[in-house]
Amino acid sequence: MNRNELALTDITDSIRKLSAASSTNKQVSALLNQSFEGKVFSSENAGRIRSVVETLTFYRNIFFDYRMHYIILGVDGTVYSVTDGIDNSTYFGKQFSESVCRQDWYHDFMESQEVSRWVIPCTYNDKGVFKGEGDNPRDEDFILFIRRIRDYNSQKFLGISFVSFPTENLSQILIPYEGAAMALFNEEQRLVYANEDADLFHDISVNNMDLLLKEHDGYFHYTVAEREYLINYVTMDSSGWRLVNMVPLDKTTEAVDKLYSAVTTMMILLAIGASVVCLAMYVYVNAPLNRLILKISSINIGGTVLSDVEGVEGCARPVIGIVEAEHEINRMVDYIEKLSAQAIKQKEIEQNLRYEMLRAQLNPHFLFNTLNVIKWSAMISGAGNIADMITSLGILLENTMNRGEEEGPLREEIRVAKAWVEIKNWALKNRIQIHADVPEVLEDFQVIRFFLQPLVENAVFHGMEDVENGEIWIKAEQYNGRVCVTIQDNGIGIESEVLDEILKELDVRQKRRNVTGIGLTSIHELMKLKYGPDYGLYIESKKNIGTKVYVIFPDWGGMDVENNDCG
């Protein structure tokens, strides 16, 4: 029913568009505004009529390719029409205008305030005379749509447009199911069209329509002349018309019987085919399956052949079924999984040892250099200010000896770095200043312990040897699920060749036997082991401007900040 409903809706929409085109065309309005002043047969009036008819023909060709009548009745009595199958359109128009003016529905429309109306069904003959007026042997049923025409600007009433669509055209549009009958009822439950004998729909028309067709659409069983039908109906939203489809129930069951027979035959053929396939699998699958088991059993893992392993013996013997093959393969897979688990465990142990070795490599380095600073500061400055240095040393030792914790808050790392700079300034005569810019939300962010102090130490030893007023800035930012800690100095920078070598060492994990190699490479490897290959150190440097080291951590908090300078 949906396809027929869409087709009928398309037709009614085209009729409305065709009628509206004449009502909104300024040229038609202007021509209808001209009065012929009683000169019916004047050349001016003929030209006016011809212009309107040409416009109607243009619109008719755009919207329609079915036989139809398109008529305009002006208020001055003039008839303008485009007709199909009418021999004398002038005579037809005159008779049509006289006959339509005698119709009750026309007078009712003219007296109402309606802009348009459907008249369905509407019957008149090829002479233009409506049903009920004299002898009409050639009456034809139409779906008629009428609309008032008004001046585009002044809204002056100019006439009525009639668009008549022969109901026989519906046979080309409404296609019922095979062996079914289809009918169209108007909103008053009157039969408009039926593709078979209209008597078939008599019982469900005027007397029973409201009782049977209660819903917007649906279906039910109904018996006519001792024959049972399945009735399917739908109501068109735009017009209120109903499409009713009557399918004989025996036709429906006939299709089901054929389907049942076809499905039964297909199932038998499938069962036979499945039996043949199963037999072929049983005969031909076992041979390659045995070869596969034999191949797996001969795999050498760590110098051990699977067939020689306790609990897997006998796996090389031939099997005679898929169940036995599954059992043998499962035994071998269990052993392979056992070896894999051992390999993974061994890898984790090696990784943990490597991690601890890297951590152990960092801590003695810090303590050794701190003690040297205190020694030379005492020799140069005397014992008066040693207490301040010992306080700073205490901060370093407190963090160094706390070996049980792998991570700590970022503020503690900054505190350690500042303590180291304070100690170092006794030897450098306060030439180094350190600044920290860390948002409050990141002060407790967990980082690898002792990652910051070696980077600050490298900045002092390798970048500020001859700098009078050294500055070190520590900054922390969040971006794209990461936290970037930046260590920037105003030192002498790194030459491009040396920087390339350092970056190469970070990439291939080569260790140089100097302070830079120990600090940068160890921290870089430590972070990659702990967090993954996407994290670690990134270095930028320009000669005589300074060096910037980015330390990238994963942001487990998941907060993003768009504005940042971390790459």
C-alpha positions as CSV (number, residue, x, y, z in Angstrom):
1,M,0.0,0.0,0.0
2,N,2.8,2.4,0.6
3,R,3.9,2.5,-3.0
4,N,0.3,3.2,-4.2
5,E,-0.2,5.9,-1.4
6,L,3.0,7.6,-2.6
7,A,2.0,7.5,-6.2
8,L,-1.5,9.0,-5.4
9,T,0.0,11.6,-3.2
10,D,2.4,12.6,-6.0
11,I,-0.6,13.0,-8.4
12,T,-2.6,15.1,-6.0
13,D,0.4,17.3,-5.2
14,S,1.0,17.8,-9.0
15,I,-2.7,18.8,-9.4
16,R,-2.4,21.4,-6.6
17,K,0.9,22.8,-8.1
18,L,-0.8,23.0,-11.5
19,S,-3.8,24.9,-10.0
20,A,-1.6,27.2,-7.9
21,A,0.6,28.1,-10.9
22,S,-2.3,29.9,-12.7
23,S,-3.2,31.6,-9.4
24,T,0.2,33.1,-8.9
25,N,1.2,33.9,-12.4
26,K,1.2,37.7,-12.9
27,Q,0.6,37.5,-16.6
28,V,-2.5,35.4,-16.2
29,S,-3.8,37.8,-13.5
30,A,-3.2,40.8,-15.9
31,L,-5.0,39.1,-18.8
32,L,-8.0,38.1,-16.5
33,N,-8.2,41.7,-15.3
34,Q,-8.8,42.9,-18.9
35,S,-12.5,43.0,-19.8
36,F,-13.7,42.1,-23.3
37,E,-16.6,44.7,-22.9
38,G,-19.0,42.6,-24.9
39,K,-16.7,42.1,-27.8
40,V,-16.6,38.4,-27.6
41,F,-15.3,37.8,-31.1
42,S,-12.9,40.7,-31.3
43,S,-9.3,40.1,-32.2
44,E,-8.1,41.6,-28.9
45,N,-10.3,39.2,-26.9
46,A,-9.1,36.3,-29.1
47,G,-5.5,37.2,-28.4
48,R,-6.1,37.5,-24.7
49,I,-7.7,34.0,-24.6
50,R,-4.9,32.5,-26.7
51,S,-2.3,34.0,-24.3
52,V,-3.9,32.5,-21.3
53,V,-4.3,29.1,-23.0
54,E,-0.7,29.1,-24.0
55,T,0.3,29.8,-20.3
56,L,-1.9,27.0,-19.1
57,T,-0.4,24.6,-21.7
58,F,3.1,25.5,-20.5
59,Y,2.2,24.7,-16.9
60,R,0.3,21.5,-17.9
61,N,3.4,20.2,-19.8
62,I,5.6,20.9,-16.8
63,F,3.6,19.1,-14.1
64,F,1.6,16.4,-15.9
65,D,1.9,13.7,-18.5
66,Y,-1.6,12.3,-18.1
67,R,-4.8,13.1,-19.9
68,M,-6.6,15.9,-18.1
69,H,-8.8,19.1,-18.4
70,Y,-7.4,22.4,-17.3
71,I,-10.1,25.2,-17.3
72,I,-10.3,28.8,-16.0
73,L,-13.7,30.4,-15.7
74,G,-13.3,34.2,-15.5
75,V,-15.7,36.5,-13.7
76,D,-16.6,38.0,-17.0
77,G,-17.9,34.6,-18.2
78,T,-14.9,33.9,-20.5
79,V,-13.7,30.3,-20.5
80,Y,-10.0,29.5,-20.9
81,S,-9.1,25.8,-21.2
82,V,-6.5,23.2,-22.0
83,T,-8.3,19.9,-22.7
84,D,-7.3,16.4,-23.9
85,G,-9.7,14.3,-26.1
86,I,-12.1,17.2,-26.7
87,D,-12.9,17.9,-30.4
88,N,-14.4,21.4,-30.0
89,S,-12.8,23.1,-27.0
90,T,-14.8,26.3,-27.5
91,Y,-18.1,24.6,-27.4
92,F,-16.9,22.4,-24.5
93,G,-15.9,25.4,-22.5
94,K,-19.2,27.2,-23.1
95,Q,-21.2,24.1,-22.0
96,F,-18.9,23.5,-19.1
97,S,-19.2,27.0,-17.7
98,E,-23.0,27.0,-18.0
99,S,-23.3,23.5,-16.5
100,V,-20.9,24.1,-13.6
101,C,-22.8,27.2,-12.5
102,R,-25.9,25.0,-11.9
103,Q,-24.0,22.6,-9.5
104,D,-24.8,22.9,-5.8
105,W,-21.2,22.2,-4.8
106,Y,-20.1,25.1,-7.0
107,H,-22.5,27.6,-5.3
108,D,-21.5,26.3,-1.9
109,F,-17.8,26.9,-2.7
110,M,-18.5,30.4,-4.1
111,E,-20.5,31.3,-0.9
112,S,-17.8,30.0,1.4
113,Q,-14.4,31.5,2.3
114,E,-12.5,28.5,1.0
115,V,-9.5,29.1,-1.3
116,S,-9.6,25.6,-2.8
117,R,-11.6,22.4,-2.7
118,W,-11.6,18.8,-3.9
119,V,-14.7,17.6,-5.8
120,I,-14.5,13.8,-5.8
121,P,-16.1,12.1,-7.6
122,C,-17.2,14.6,-10.3
123,T,-18.9,13.3,-13.5
124,Y,-19.5,15.1,-16.8
125,N,-19.4,14.2,-20.5
126,D,-17.2,15.2,-23.5
127,K,-19.6,18.1,-24.2
128,G,-18.9,19.7,-20.8
129,V,-22.3,18.8,-19.3
130,F,-22.4,17.5,-15.7
131,K,-24.2,14.4,-14.7
132,G,-27.9,14.8,-14.1
133,E,-28.5,17.3,-16.8
134,G,-30.1,15.5,-19.7
135,D,-29.0,12.4,-21.5
136,N,-25.2,11.8,-21.0
137,P,-24.3,8.5,-22.6
138,R,-20.6,9.4,-22.5
139,D,-20.3,10.4,-18.9
140,E,-16.8,10.2,-17.4
141,D,-15.7,10.3,-13.7
142,F,-13.1,12.9,-12.7
143,I,-11.1,14.0,-9.7
144,L,-11.7,17.7,-9.7
145,F,-9.7,20.4,-7.9
146,I,-11.0,24.0,-7.9
147,R,-9.2,27.1,-6.7
148,R,-10.0,30.8,-6.5
149,I,-7.8,33.1,-8.6
150,R,-7.1,36.6,-7.2
151,D,-5.0,39.5,-8.5
152,Y,-1.4,39.2,-7.3
153,N,-1.4,42.7,-5.8
154,S,-4.9,43.8,-5.1
155,Q,-6.3,40.4,-4.3
156,K,-9.3,41.1,-6.6
157,F,-11.3,38.0,-7.4
158,L,-10.6,37.1,-11.1
159,G,-12.1,33.7,-11.6
160,I,-12.0,30.0,-10.8
161,S,-9.5,27.4,-12.0
162,F,-10.6,23.8,-12.6
163,V,-8.1,20.9,-12.9
164,S,-9.9,17.6,-13.8
165,F,-8.1,14.3,-13.6
166,P,-9.9,11.3,-15.1
167,T,-10.3,8.5,-12.7
168,E,-9.5,6.0,-15.4
169,N,-5.9,7.3,-15.2
170,L,-5.7,5.7,-11.8
171,S,-5.5,2.3,-13.4
172,Q,-2.0,3.3,-14.5
173,I,-1.0,4.6,-11.1
174,L,-2.6,2.2,-8.5
175,I,-1.3,-1.3,-9.0
176,P,-2.8,-3.8,-6.5
177,Y,-1.4,-7.1,-5.4
178,E,-1.8,-10.1,-7.8
179,G,-5.4,-11.3,-7.8
180,A,-6.5,-8.4,-5.5
181,A,-9.0,-5.6,-6.0
182,M,-8.3,-2.0,-5.1
183,A,-10.6,1.0,-4.5
184,L,-10.3,4.6,-3.6
185,F,-12.9,6.3,-1.3
186,N,-13.2,10.0,-0.7
187,E,-13.5,11.6,2.8
188,E,-17.3,11.1,2.7
189,Q,-16.8,7.4,2.3
190,R,-18.1,7.4,-1.3
191,L,-16.5,5.1,-3.8
192,V,-14.3,7.0,-6.3
193,Y,-12.5,4.3,-8.2
194,A,-12.2,0.5,-8.3
195,N,-10.1,-1.6,-10.5
196,E,-12.7,-4.4,-10.6
197,D,-16.5,-4.6,-10.1
198,A,-17.5,-1.9,-7.7
199,D,-20.1,-4.3,-6.1
200,L,-17.2,-6.1,-4.4
201,F,-16.7,-3.0,-2.2
202,H,-20.4,-2.3,-1.6
203,D,-20.5,-3.8,1.9
204,I,-17.6,-1.8,3.2
205,S,-18.6,1.5,1.6
206,V,-21.2,3.9,3.1
207,N,-22.8,1.6,5.7
208,N,-19.7,-0.1,7.1
209,M,-16.7,2.2,6.4
210,D,-16.8,4.0,9.8
211,L,-17.3,0.7,11.6
212,L,-14.6,-1.3,9.9
213,L,-12.0,1.3,9.0
214,K,-11.6,2.9,12.4
215,E,-7.8,3.5,12.4
216,H,-5.6,5.5,10.2
217,D,-4.4,2.3,8.6
218,G,-4.6,-1.4,9.2
219,Y,-6.0,-4.7,8.0
220,F,-8.7,-7.2,8.8
221,H,-10.5,-10.3,7.5
222,Y,-13.9,-9.8,5.7
223,T,-16.3,-12.2,3.9
224,V,-18.1,-11.2,0.8
225,A,-20.4,-13.7,-1.1
226,E,-19.0,-16.5,1.0
227,R,-15.5,-15.7,0.0
228,E,-13.0,-14.5,2.6
229,Y,-10.8,-11.6,1.9
230,L,-7.8,-9.9,3.6
231,I,-8.6,-6.2,3.5
232,N,-5.6,-3.7,3.9
233,Y,-6.3,0.0,4.0
234,V,-4.5,3.3,4.5
235,T,-5.8,6.9,5.0
236,M,-4.0,9.7,3.1
237,D,-3.0,12.5,5.4
238,S,-3.3,15.3,2.9
239,S,-6.8,14.6,1.7
240,G,-8.5,12.1,4.0
241,W,-9.1,9.6,1.1
242,R,-8.7,5.9,1.8
243,L,-7.0,3.3,-0.4
244,V,-8.5,-0.1,0.2
245,N,-6.9,-3.3,-1.0
246,M,-8.9,-6.6,-1.0
247,V,-6.9,-9.8,-1.4
248,P,-8.7,-13.2,-1.6
249,L,-7.5,-15.2,1.3
250,D,-7.1,-18.3,-0.8
251,K,-4.6,-16.4,-3.0
252,T,-2.6,-15.6,0.2
253,T,-2.6,-19.2,1.4
254,E,-1.7,-20.4,-2.1
255,A,1.5,-18.3,-2.0
256,V,2.2,-19.6,1.5
257,D,1.7,-23.2,0.3
258,K,4.1,-22.7,-2.6
259,L,6.6,-21.2,-0.2
260,Y,6.2,-24.1,2.2
261,S,6.8,-26.6,-0.6
262,A,9.8,-24.7,-1.8
263,V,11.3,-24.4,1.7
264,T,10.7,-28.1,2.4
265,T,12.5,-29.1,-0.9
266,M,15.3,-26.8,-0.1
267,M,15.7,-28.2,3.4
268,I,15.9,-31.7,2.0
269,L,18.5,-30.7,-0.5
270,L,20.5,-28.9,2.1
271,A,20.4,-32.0,4.4
272,I,21.7,-34.2,1.6
273,G,24.4,-31.7,0.7
274,A,25.4,-31.3,4.4
275,S,25.7,-35.1,4.7
276,V,27.9,-35.3,1.7
277,V,30.1,-32.5,3.0
278,C,30.4,-34.1,6.4
279,L,31.5,-37.4,4.8
280,A,34.0,-35.6,2.7
281,M,35.4,-33.8,5.7
282,Y,35.7,-37.0,7.6
283,V,37.5,-38.7,4.8
284,Y,39.8,-35.9,3.6
285,V,40.3,-33.6,6.6
286,N,42.0,-36.2,8.9
287,A,45.0,-36.6,6.6
288,P,46.1,-32.9,6.6
289,L,45.1,-32.6,10.2
290,N,47.5,-35.4,11.1
291,R,50.2,-33.7,9.1
292,L,49.5,-30.5,11.0
293,I,49.8,-32.2,14.4
294,L,53.0,-33.9,13.4
295,K,54.4,-30.6,12.3
296,I,53.5,-28.9,15.5
297,S,54.9,-31.7,17.6
298,S,58.3,-31.3,15.9
299,I,58.6,-27.6,16.9
300,N,61.8,-26.9,18.8
301,I,61.3,-24.4,21.6
302,G,64.4,-23.5,23.5
303,G,66.1,-26.7,22.4
304,T,63.1,-28.8,23.5
305,V,61.0,-30.7,21.0
306,L,57.3,-30.7,21.9
307,S,56.9,-34.4,21.3
308,D,59.7,-35.1,23.9
309,V,58.0,-33.0,26.7
310,E,56.3,-34.8,29.5
311,G,52.6,-34.6,29.2
312,V,52.7,-34.0,25.5
313,E,54.1,-37.5,24.5
314,G,52.1,-39.4,21.9
315,C,51.1,-36.2,20.1
316,A,52.8,-37.5,17.0
317,R,50.6,-40.6,16.7
318,P,47.9,-40.6,14.0
319,V,44.4,-39.4,15.0
320,I,41.2,-40.7,13.6
321,G,38.8,-37.9,14.4
322,I,38.5,-34.2,15.0
323,V,37.8,-34.6,18.7
324,E,41.1,-36.5,19.1
325,A,42.9,-33.9,17.0
326,E,41.5,-31.1,19.2
327,H,42.7,-32.9,22.3
328,E,46.3,-33.3,20.9
329,I,46.4,-29.6,19.8
330,N,45.1,-28.4,23.1
331,R,47.9,-30.2,24.9
332,M,50.5,-28.6,22.7
333,V,48.9,-25.1,22.9
334,D,48.9,-25.4,26.8
335,Y,52.6,-26.1,26.7
336,I,53.3,-23.2,24.3
337,E,51.3,-20.9,26.6
338,K,53.3,-22.1,29.6
339,L,56.5,-21.2,27.8
340,S,55.1,-17.9,26.7
341,A,54.1,-17.0,30.3
342,Q,57.6,-17.9,31.5
343,A,59.1,-15.7,28.8
344,I,56.9,-12.7,29.7
345,K,57.7,-13.1,33.4
346,Q,61.4,-13.2,32.6
347,K,61.1,-10.1,30.5
348,E,59.3,-8.3,33.4
349,I,62.1,-9.3,35.8
350,E,64.8,-8.0,33.4
351,Q,62.9,-4.8,32.9
352,N,62.6,-4.2,36.6
353,L,66.3,-4.9,37.1
354,R,67.1,-2.4,34.3
355,Y,64.8,0.2,35.9
356,E,66.5,-0.2,39.3
357,M,69.9,0.0,37.8
358,L,69.0,3.2,36.1
359,R,67.7,4.6,39.4
360,A,70.8,3.5,41.2
361,Q,72.9,5.2,38.6
362,L,71.2,8.6,39.3
363,N,71.3,8.8,43.1
364,P,75.0,8.3,43.9
365,H,75.8,10.9,41.2
366,F,73.8,13.6,43.0
367,L,75.2,12.8,46.4
368,F,78.8,12.7,45.1
369,N,78.6,16.1,43.5
370,T,76.9,17.7,46.5
371,L,79.6,16.6,48.9
372,N,82.3,18.0,46.6
373,V,80.4,21.4,46.6
374,I,80.2,21.4,50.4
375,K,83.9,20.6,50.7
376,W,85.1,23.4,48.4
377,S,82.7,25.9,49.9
378,A,84.0,25.1,53.4
379,M,87.6,25.6,52.2
380,I,86.9,28.9,50.5
381,S,84.3,30.5,52.8
382,G,85.1,29.2,56.2
383,A,82.7,27.6,58.6
384,G,80.3,30.6,59.1
385,N,77.7,29.8,56.5
386,I,78.1,26.0,56.5
387,A,74.8,25.6,58.4
388,D,72.8,26.9,55.4
389,M,74.6,24.5,53.1
390,I,74.0,21.6,55.4
391,T,70.3,22.4,55.4
392,S,70.2,22.3,51.7
393,L,72.2,19.1,51.7
394,G,69.7,17.6,54.1
395,I,67.0,18.2,51.6
396,L,69.0,16.4,49.0
397,L,69.9,13.5,51.3
398,E,66.3,13.2,52.5
399,N,65.1,12.6,48.9
400,T,68.1,10.6,47.9
401,M,67.8,8.0,50.6
402,N,64.0,7.6,50.1
403,R,64.6,4.7,47.7
404,G,61.3,2.9,48.3
405,E,59.2,5.5,46.3
406,E,59.5,5.6,42.6
407,E,57.5,8.8,42.2
408,G,56.9,12.0,44.2
409,P,55.1,15.3,43.8
410,L,56.5,17.9,41.4
411,R,56.9,20.5,44.1
412,E,59.3,18.2,46.0
413,E,61.5,17.9,42.9
414,I,61.5,21.7,42.5
415,R,62.5,22.0,46.2
416,V,65.4,19.6,45.6
417,A,66.5,21.5,42.6
418,K,66.4,24.8,44.4
419,A,68.4,23.3,47.3
420,W,71.1,22.1,44.9
421,V,71.3,25.6,43.3
422,E,71.6,27.2,46.7
423,I,74.5,24.9,47.6
424,K,76.1,25.5,44.2
425,N,75.8,29.3,44.5
426,W,78.4,29.2,47.4
427,A,81.0,28.2,44.9
428,L,79.6,30.4,42.1
429,K,79.2,33.5,44.3
430,N,75.4,33.6,43.7
431,R,75.6,33.8,39.9
432,I,72.7,31.5,39.4
433,Q,69.0,32.3,40.0
434,I,66.3,29.7,39.7
435,H,62.6,30.4,39.1
436,A,59.6,28.1,39.2
437,D,56.2,28.7,37.5
438,V,53.9,25.8,38.3
439,P,50.1,25.9,38.5
440,E,48.7,24.9,41.8
441,V,46.8,22.0,40.2
442,L,50.2,20.5,39.1
443,E,52.1,21.0,42.4
444,D,51.1,17.5,43.5
445,F,51.5,15.9,40.0
446,Q,53.4,12.6,40.4
447,V,56.8,12.5,38.6
448,I,59.9,10.3,38.6
449,R,62.0,11.1,41.7
450,F,65.3,13.0,41.0
451,F,64.5,13.7,37.3
452,L,64.8,17.5,37.7
453,Q,68.0,18.1,39.7
454,P,70.3,16.4,37.1
455,L,68.8,18.6,34.4
456,V,69.3,21.8,36.4
457,E,72.9,20.5,37.2
458,N,73.6,20.0,33.4
459,A,72.2,23.5,32.7
460,V,74.7,25.0,35.3
461,F,77.8,22.9,34.5
462,H,77.5,22.9,30.7
463,G,75.6,26.2,30.0
464,M,76.6,28.8,32.6
465,E,80.3,28.3,33.1
466,D,81.1,31.8,31.9
467,V,77.7,33.4,32.5
468,E,77.7,36.2,35.1
469,N,73.9,36.3,35.7
470,G,72.6,32.8,35.1
471,E,68.8,32.3,35.0
472,I,67.0,29.0,35.1
473,W,63.2,28.8,34.6
474,I,61.1,25.8,35.5
475,K,57.6,25.7,34.0
476,A,54.8,23.1,34.0
477,E,51.9,22.9,31.6
478,Q,49.1,20.5,30.6
479,Y,48.1,19.8,27.0
480,N,46.5,17.0,25.0
481,G,46.5,14.5,27.9
482,R,50.1,15.2,28.8
483,V,52.1,17.3,31.3
484,C,55.2,19.1,30.0
485,V,57.9,20.3,32.5
486,T,60.2,22.7,30.8
487,I,63.8,23.6,32.1
488,Q,65.1,26.7,30.3
489,D,68.4,28.6,30.8
490,N,70.1,31.6,29.4
491,G,73.4,29.9,29.1
492,I,75.8,29.6,26.2
493,G,73.6,27.1,24.4
494,I,74.8,24.0,22.5
495,E,76.3,23.9,19.1
496,S,74.2,22.2,16.5
497,E,76.8,19.4,15.9
498,V,76.9,18.6,19.7
499,L,73.1,18.9,20.0
500,D,72.7,16.4,17.1
501,E,75.0,14.0,18.9
502,I,73.1,14.3,22.1
503,L,69.8,13.7,20.4
504,K,71.3,10.7,18.6
505,E,72.4,9.3,21.9
506,L,68.8,9.7,23.3
507,D,67.4,7.9,20.2
508,V,69.8,4.9,20.1
509,R,70.3,4.8,23.9
510,Q,74.1,5.2,23.7
511,K,75.7,6.2,27.0
512,R,78.6,8.6,27.2
513,R,80.9,8.6,30.1
514,N,80.2,12.2,31.2
515,V,77.7,14.1,33.3
516,T,75.4,15.0,30.4
517,G,75.3,11.4,29.2
518,I,74.4,10.0,32.6
519,G,71.8,12.6,33.4
520,L,69.9,13.0,30.1
521,T,70.2,9.4,28.8
522,S,69.4,7.8,32.1
523,I,66.3,9.9,32.7
524,H,65.2,9.5,29.1
525,E,65.4,5.7,29.3
526,L,63.8,5.6,32.7
527,M,60.8,7.5,31.5
528,K,60.4,5.3,28.4
529,L,60.6,2.2,30.5
530,K,58.0,3.4,32.9
531,Y,55.6,5.4,30.7
532,G,56.1,4.1,27.2
533,P,57.9,5.2,24.0
534,D,55.9,8.5,23.6
535,Y,57.3,10.0,26.7
536,G,60.8,11.3,27.7
537,L,63.1,14.2,27.0
538,Y,63.2,16.6,24.0
539,I,65.9,19.3,23.7
540,E,66.1,22.6,21.9
541,S,69.1,24.9,22.0
542,K,70.6,27.9,20.2
543,K,74.1,29.1,20.5
544,N,74.6,32.1,22.8
545,I,70.9,32.1,23.6
546,G,70.3,29.2,25.8
547,T,68.9,25.6,26.1
548,K,65.4,24.3,26.7
549,V,64.7,20.8,27.8
550,Y,61.1,19.4,27.6
551,V,60.2,16.5,29.9
552,I,56.9,14.9,28.8
553,F,54.8,12.9,31.3
554,P,51.4,11.3,30.8
555,D,48.6,13.3,32.4
556,W,46.5,10.6,34.2
557,G,44.1,13.3,35.3
558,G,43.1,13.8,31.6
559,M,42.8,17.7,31.8
560,D,43.6,19.6,28.6
561,V,44.9,23.1,28.2
562,E,45.1,24.5,24.6
563,N,47.6,27.3,25.2
564,N,51.1,26.0,25.7
565,D,54.6,26.0,24.1
566,C,55.3,22.3,24.5
567,G,55.8,20.5,21.1
